[in-house]
Amino acid sequence: MKDALAIHRMLLERETLHEIVRLPHAIANADELPGAGLPVHRCLATRVFAFTGSEQATTGYLAAVIVAAGGTVGTEPVRLALGARTVRPARADLINTVTEFAAELVCPLMLPESMTVLIDHRLTDRLRGDDVVYTATGEPWTALGVRTADLNASCGAEPIDLCPIITSAMALPLLSHRPRRASR
């Protein structure tokens, strides 16, 4: 399994400034990073999705999506970004095997080249390149602090719009309004 030391060594080889942060308590998933004393607006989580039938030239069947910690990701924006027929959250055992990270603590770095990496464009729009962001390291006691620009360069994430697109076919039908009867 990959861990903080493997990430640290990879970033040292690339001469990338970073910090492995020792957390005051163990976390069960990346969404708990803000609760470990890290700045809420700079904590990121990596969600992994399985997909089929991609129209794009992707070699894999898994995609990583970087979002704000605690953020949710709908499958439809991911499906559209990948040009896939179907998208669903990947099973934990599959994530563990393919990424070599604990499923709930996936780091967006050191992922297999076959994985497509996407990032919510709202993060790239909001954070400056020299802002430090925090991600999981695959271990419950540590986090990675790295500049936003270095994270993007190291993982090659493609910014996408994760806001769901509502089409007329997806819109909820309007409830018919019945005229109220006058009370006597």
C-alpha positions as CSV (number, residue, x, y, z in Angstrom):
1,M,0.0,0.0,0.0
2,K,1.1,3.5,-0.8
3,D,1.6,5.8,2.2
4,A,2.8,9.2,3.3
5,L,6.5,8.2,3.0
6,A,6.0,7.1,-0.7
7,I,4.3,10.4,-1.5
8,H,7.1,12.3,0.4
9,R,9.8,10.5,-1.6
10,M,8.0,11.1,-5.0
11,L,7.7,14.8,-4.2
12,L,11.3,15.1,-3.1
13,E,12.4,13.5,-6.4
14,R,10.4,16.2,-8.2
15,E,11.8,18.9,-5.9
16,T,8.3,19.9,-5.0
17,L,7.8,21.9,-1.8
18,H,5.4,20.0,0.5
19,E,4.7,19.1,4.1
20,I,3.5,15.8,5.6
21,V,1.3,17.0,8.5
22,R,0.9,14.8,11.5
23,L,-2.8,14.9,12.6
24,P,-3.8,15.2,16.3
25,H,-6.1,12.2,15.9
26,A,-6.7,9.5,13.3
27,I,-9.3,10.2,10.5
28,A,-11.4,7.5,8.9
29,N,-11.8,9.4,5.6
30,A,-10.6,12.6,3.8
31,D,-13.9,14.4,4.7
32,E,-12.6,14.5,8.3
33,L,-9.5,16.5,7.5
34,P,-11.1,19.9,8.5
35,G,-12.0,18.3,11.9
36,A,-8.3,17.5,12.4
37,G,-7.5,21.2,12.6
38,L,-6.7,21.9,9.0
39,P,-8.3,25.0,7.2
40,V,-11.8,23.9,6.1
41,H,-11.7,25.8,2.7
42,R,-8.3,24.1,1.8
43,C,-9.1,20.5,2.5
44,L,-9.6,18.2,-0.5
45,A,-11.0,14.7,-0.9
46,T,-10.6,12.3,-3.9
47,R,-13.6,10.4,-5.0
48,V,-13.1,7.4,-7.2
49,F,-15.7,6.3,-9.8
50,A,-16.0,3.3,-12.1
51,F,-17.2,3.9,-15.6
52,T,-18.0,2.0,-18.8
53,G,-18.4,2.9,-22.4
54,S,-16.2,6.0,-22.6
55,E,-16.1,7.9,-25.9
56,Q,-12.8,9.5,-25.0
57,A,-9.4,7.9,-25.4
58,T,-9.1,6.7,-21.8
59,T,-7.3,3.5,-21.2
60,G,-8.8,2.8,-17.7
61,Y,-12.2,2.2,-16.2
62,L,-11.7,4.3,-13.0
63,A,-11.7,8.1,-12.6
64,A,-10.6,10.1,-9.6
65,V,-12.5,13.3,-8.9
66,I,-10.9,15.9,-6.6
67,V,-13.5,17.9,-4.6
68,A,-13.7,20.0,-1.4
69,A,-13.6,17.8,1.6
70,G,-17.2,17.0,2.6
71,G,-18.4,17.8,-0.9
72,T,-20.6,15.4,-2.9
73,V,-20.3,14.5,-6.5
74,G,-23.2,13.6,-8.7
75,T,-22.5,10.9,-11.3
76,E,-24.1,12.8,-14.2
77,P,-21.4,15.6,-14.4
78,V,-18.7,12.9,-14.2
79,R,-20.4,10.8,-16.9
80,L,-20.6,13.8,-19.2
81,A,-16.9,14.8,-18.6
82,L,-15.8,11.3,-19.3
83,G,-18.2,10.7,-22.2
84,A,-19.1,7.5,-20.5
85,R,-22.2,5.4,-20.8
86,T,-22.4,4.6,-17.1
87,V,-20.7,6.0,-13.9
88,R,-21.0,4.8,-10.4
89,P,-18.9,5.1,-7.2
90,A,-16.2,2.5,-7.3
91,R,-16.2,-0.4,-4.7
92,A,-13.8,0.0,-1.8
93,D,-11.9,-3.3,-2.7
94,L,-11.4,-2.1,-6.3
95,I,-10.1,1.3,-5.1
96,N,-7.7,-0.4,-2.7
97,T,-6.4,-2.8,-5.4
98,V,-6.0,-0.3,-8.2
99,T,-4.8,2.8,-6.4
100,E,-2.9,1.1,-3.6
101,F,-4.4,3.6,-1.2
102,A,-7.0,3.0,1.5
103,A,-10.4,3.6,-0.2
104,E,-11.5,6.5,2.0
105,L,-8.0,8.1,2.1
106,V,-7.0,8.2,-1.5
107,C,-4.4,10.8,-2.4
108,P,-4.7,12.4,-5.9
109,L,-1.0,11.8,-6.4
110,M,0.7,8.6,-7.5
111,L,-2.5,7.2,-9.1
112,P,-2.1,4.8,-12.0
113,E,-1.6,6.4,-15.4
114,S,-4.7,4.5,-16.6
115,M,-6.9,6.6,-14.2
116,T,-8.4,9.8,-15.4
117,V,-8.1,12.6,-12.8
118,L,-10.6,15.4,-12.7
119,I,-11.0,18.4,-10.4
120,D,-14.0,20.6,-9.6
121,H,-13.3,23.8,-11.5
122,R,-14.7,25.8,-8.6
123,L,-11.6,24.8,-6.6
124,T,-9.2,25.9,-9.3
125,D,-11.1,29.1,-9.7
126,R,-11.2,29.8,-5.9
127,L,-7.7,28.8,-5.0
128,R,-4.5,30.6,-6.1
129,G,-1.6,28.6,-7.3
130,D,0.5,29.3,-4.2
131,D,-2.3,28.5,-1.8
132,V,-1.6,25.4,0.2
133,V,-4.2,22.6,0.1
134,Y,-4.4,19.5,2.2
135,T,-5.2,16.0,1.0
136,A,-5.3,12.5,2.4
137,T,-2.1,10.4,2.2
138,G,-3.6,6.9,2.5
139,E,-2.9,6.9,6.2
140,P,-5.2,7.9,9.0
141,W,-2.6,10.0,11.0
142,T,-1.2,12.2,8.3
143,A,-2.2,14.7,5.6
144,L,-0.3,16.2,2.7
145,G,0.1,20.0,2.5
146,V,1.1,21.1,-1.0
147,R,0.7,24.2,-3.2
148,T,-2.3,24.1,-5.5
149,A,-0.2,24.6,-8.6
150,D,2.1,21.7,-7.6
151,L,-0.8,19.4,-6.9
152,N,-2.4,20.2,-10.3
153,A,1.0,19.7,-12.0
154,S,1.7,16.4,-10.2
155,C,-1.6,14.8,-10.8
156,G,-2.5,16.3,-14.2
157,A,-6.1,16.9,-13.1
158,E,-8.5,18.3,-15.7
159,P,-10.9,21.0,-14.4
160,I,-14.6,20.1,-15.0
161,D,-17.9,21.6,-14.0
162,L,-19.4,19.4,-11.3
163,C,-22.6,21.4,-11.1
164,P,-25.4,19.2,-12.4
165,I,-26.9,20.2,-15.7
166,I,-30.7,20.0,-15.5
167,T,-32.3,19.1,-18.8
168,S,-36.0,19.2,-19.5
169,A,-36.0,15.4,-19.4
170,M,-34.5,15.5,-15.9
171,A,-36.7,18.3,-14.5
172,L,-39.3,17.4,-12.0
173,P,-42.8,17.5,-13.4
174,L,-44.8,20.4,-12.1
175,L,-47.6,19.6,-9.8
176,S,-50.9,20.6,-11.3
177,H,-52.6,23.2,-9.3
178,R,-56.3,22.6,-8.6
179,P,-58.4,25.6,-8.0
180,R,-59.4,25.9,-4.4
181,R,-63.0,25.6,-3.6
182,A,-64.5,28.5,-1.9
183,S,-65.4,27.7,1.6
184,R,-69.0,28.3,2.7
